Amino acid sequence: MTALPGRLYGLGIGPGDPELLTLKAHRILTSVPVIAYPTAENGNSIARAFVADFILPHQIEIPITLPFSVERSAQPYYDIAAAKIAEHLQAGRDVAVLCEGEPMLYGTFIYLFNRLSQQFPTEIVPGISSTMASAAMLGVPITYRNDVLTIMPATLAVETLRDRLAVTDAAVIIKLGRHFAKVRQILDELGLLHRALYIERATQPNQQIIPITQVEPAAVPYWALILIPSQSPAQ
């Protein structure tokens, strides 16, 4: 008898605080036989660190090594990871792929989803994104009434960032890292710098909230964002 295929889970594990893990994510995380997660080339995994206390000794782990640089394509690495995960799924073992924040919002899981979801039963477990967590940590409403929120990566070209920031009511700029100085200059040119709020590693033990004019560009991590909340309407 041929074994039924395992189920693939895209597991949103939130922005870092383990108490923000959903009950469903916790149940799946602690019950699946196989767990996969992205790692840097040095072997460190932020996703695994978020939920390390919940991983059990008998669970099989699949580190997914990814090059975090613009010079190298990650696509061959996703091909390799998808093949490893597929072996377990074909053998009838469920696999949970850990994804920081929300799996379907700039999540690494998307690239595995595109490769595997047509072949195997797949379920997405949503997680709290860093965008929403950052607003909570900063203590500011993001939008009011009919305001438009735009989420954009700092890796965009200067012209694109400027054009989109000029027309939106509220914005979240992610993936700052080495692009911080470029973004700050654009915000200054558009008269938005006074509304811009900076936070890095929201909800994590090493979270920092710094006035944007005091941020040292060279020290900005990839896991930082700028939130420009909507302007408060008349009460």
N, C-alpha and C positions, 0 to 999 in steps of 0.2 A: 504494500500500500504506500502510495506517495504521500509524504508529509505535507500538510497544509503550510503555505508560506507564513513566515512571521510577519508581524505588523511593524511598520516603520513609524516612529513617533518623532515629530519635530517639537522638542521640549523647550518652551520658553521658560528660562529660569530667573528672569528679572534682572535688575541693574546691579545687584551685588549683595544687598542685605538678605541673608538666607531666610529671614522671617517674611520676606515678600514673595517667597515661593508659594504658588497656589497649592491648595490641597490636592488637586488633581495631578499637578506636576510632581508633587512629593510621592503620591501613591504610585505613579508610573515609574518614577526614578528608583524607588526602593523595591520594585517588583520585577522589572525586566531583567533578563539574563545578560544582556549586552548593552553597554553604554559607549557612545562615540562622542568625541569632542575635539574642537580645533586646538592646536598647539602652535606655538612659535617654533622656529627652527632650533632654538636652544632647549626645547622640551617643555617650557613653561606653558601652562594652560590656565587662562583666567577663568574660563567657564567651569573647569573642574574645581578650581579653588573655591568658587562660590558655593558649591554644594558638596565639598569634600567630606563633610561630617556625615552625609547621608549615603555615601557609596559603600557598599558591602563587600567584604573580602572575596566572596564567591563570584562576583559579577565580572564578566569579561570586559576589558576596556580596549577601545580602539582609538588611539591618538591619531588625529588628522593633522599632519604637519602642513602648514601653509606658509608661503613666503610673504611676509608683510612688507613688500617693497613695490614701487611702481615699475621697477625695471624688469621684474619677472612675473610671468603669467601664472596665476594659481590654478588655471583650468586643468593641466595635467595632474595636479595633486588631487583635485576633486574626482577625476577619473579613477585614480588609484583607490581613494577612500570609498567611492561608490562600489567598486568591485569587491573590496573587503566586506563592506556592509551587506552586499548582495549575497555573499557566501553564507552568512548567518541567517539571512531572511529565507533563502532557499532551503536551509536545513530546518526551518520551522521555528527559529529563535527570534523573538521580538527584539528590536533595537531602538533605543532612545538616543537621539542626537541632541546634545546639550547646545543651547543657543542663548547667549547673553541677551537680555531684553526680550524683544518680541521677534519670533522666528521669521515672520514675513515682512518685517520692516528693516531693510538693509541687513538681513541676517545671513550668516554663512550657510545656514541650512537650505536656503533657497536653491543653491546650486546642486545640492544633493537631491532635493525635492524634484528638480527638473530632470534629473537623471534616473530616479528610481520610482517615482509615484505612479507611473503608468504600468509598472511591472508588479508592484507589491501594494497591499492595502496600507494606506497611509493616514495618519491622524495628526493634526496640528493642535498643540496645546498652547494657547496664547500666554504671553508673559507681559509683565509691566515693562514698558520701554523706558530707556534713560530719559527720553523727552518728557514723559509724564512724571517720572520720579524727580527730575531736576526742578520742575515747576513746584512740586510739593516741598522739596528741600529749600528752594529759594523763597517759598511762601508768597507766590504771585499768581494771579489768574492769567491764563494764557490768552483767552479770547472772550469777547462779550457778544451777545446777540448774533448778528449776521457777519461778524468778522471772519476774514479768511486767514488761515494759518498755512504757512509754507515751511516745509522741512527741506533743507538743502545741504549737501556736503560741501565742506570748505574747499574740496579739491576742484570745484568748478572753475572755469576761466573767470578772470576779473570782470569782463563785460557781462557775462551771464549772471554772476552774483549781484552785480550792481543793478542790472535791469530787474531782476526778480525782487530784490529787497526794496526797490523804489516803489513797487506797486502793491505790496502785500500789507495787511494790517498787523500781522504778527509773524514772527519767524523763529525757527530753531536752526542753528548752523552747527552741524556735527562734523566729526572727523577733523578736528582742528589741527593738532600737531604742528608741523612746520608751516602750516598755512595761516597761522594766527595773525601775523603782522599784516599780511595781505588783506585779511578780513577786517581787521581793525581800521586800516586806512580807508577802506570802502565805507565803513560805518561812519567814520569821521566826515568823509566827503558828503554823505547823504544826510548829515545831521541826526544820526541815530545813535551815536555813541553814548549819549546821556541816558538812553533807555536800555542799553545793552547790559545784560547780566552774565557773568562768567562763572561756571562751575566745572569742576573736574571730579571724576569718579563718584558720581552721585550715589549716596546711601552706603558707600563702602567705608571702612574704618579710616582710610586716608583721604576721604572727601575734603575738598577745599573750595571755598567760595571767596573769590578775590575781586575787589573793584577792578573793572576792566582796564582802567588807566594804570594800574599798578602791576599788571601781569607781565612777567618776563617772558618774551616770545620764545627764547631758546629752551625754556623749561616746560612749555605747554605739551602735555601728552596727547596721544591720539584719542584717549578716552575723556575728552573735554568737549564742552559745547557752549555756545552762546545763545541765550534766550532773549528775544526782543518781544516782550508782551504787548498786547494791544493797549492802547491808551484808554483809560477809564472813561466811560461815557458819563454824561450828567446824570445825577441820581434822581 
